[in-house]
């Protein structure tokens, strides 16, 4: 897997996942919506740690900074 997520993208995903987790565990969101958002938060955390988003690949998207060769 080639990395396709930059550091800003990873940080934003982790913050969103933390907010969703907090809202779920404080019972602000519950039920089916709560479970769906919790699963989304877990996916955000996993993709942040591996720096690869499977949804970016088919569209050729990348938020990584391209390093110039000298």
Phi and psi in degrees as a GROMACS rama.xvg file:
@    title "Ramachandran Plot"
@    xaxis  label "Phi"
@    yaxis  label "Psi"
@TYPE xy
-88.6744  135.484  UNK-2
-62.6024  136.055  UNK-3
-134.591  18.2151  UNK-4
-125.326  130.161  UNK-5
-83.6783  173.756  UNK-6
-67.0001  -36.6009  UNK-7
-63.7402  -44.0329  UNK-8
-60.1233  -42.5703  UNK-9
-65.7177  -42.2411  UNK-10
-65.7022  -43.0283  UNK-11
-61.5079  -42.7227  UNK-12
-63.2903  -40.5676  UNK-13
-66.5704  -38.2991  UNK-14
-65.5911  -44.5383  UNK-15
-61.4462  -42.9131  UNK-16
-63.0423  -40.1822  UNK-17
-64.7454  -41.8124  UNK-18
-64.0985  -44.8793  UNK-19
-62.6676  -43.9061  UNK-20
-60.5356  -43.6756  UNK-21
-61.6658  -46.9235  UNK-22
-63.0212  -37.4855  UNK-23
-68.8576  -46.3671  UNK-24
-78.3419  -11.2125  UNK-25
-100.542  10.163  UNK-26
60.8902  27.9912  UNK-27
-76.1714  -40.2679  UNK-28
-114.682  139.523  UNK-29
-149.954  179.316  UNK-30
72.6069  -152.764  UNK-31
-63.2679  -43.0084  UNK-32
-60.3932  -41.4554  UNK-33
-62.228  -43.2884  UNK-34
-66.3322  -41.672  UNK-35
-62.9704  -44.5401  UNK-36
-67.1109  -35.3546  UNK-37
-65.4299  -40.9957  UNK-38
-63.8283  -41.2005  UNK-39
-61.4323  -39.6635  UNK-40
-63.2594  -41.2051  UNK-41
-63.32  -41.8256  UNK-42
-62.9705  -41.8971  UNK-43
-59.3206  -43.5971  UNK-44
-65.1879  -45.8818  UNK-45
-61.8959  -46.2451  UNK-46
-67.4776  -29.5984  UNK-47
-67.9074  -39.8386  UNK-48
-70.6152  -32.8653  UNK-49
-94.3474  -5.60535  UNK-50
57.7513  32.5254  UNK-51
-139.193  126.894  UNK-52
-111.663  117.212  UNK-53
-63.707  -24.5971  UNK-54
-76.2462  -21.8209  UNK-55
-74.6978  -33.4571  UNK-56
-58.3226  -50.9532  UNK-57
-62.9592  -26.5105  UNK-58
-95.1763  -2.81872  UNK-59
70.9157  24.7518  UNK-60
-84.7908  150.008  UNK-61
-155.534  134.991  UNK-62
-108.006  10.5391  UNK-63
-74.0025  147.107  UNK-64
-77.4267  129.63  UNK-65
-84.995  123.74  UNK-66
-85.6481  132.67  UNK-67
-81.5123  138.844  UNK-68
-87.6954  140.869  UNK-69
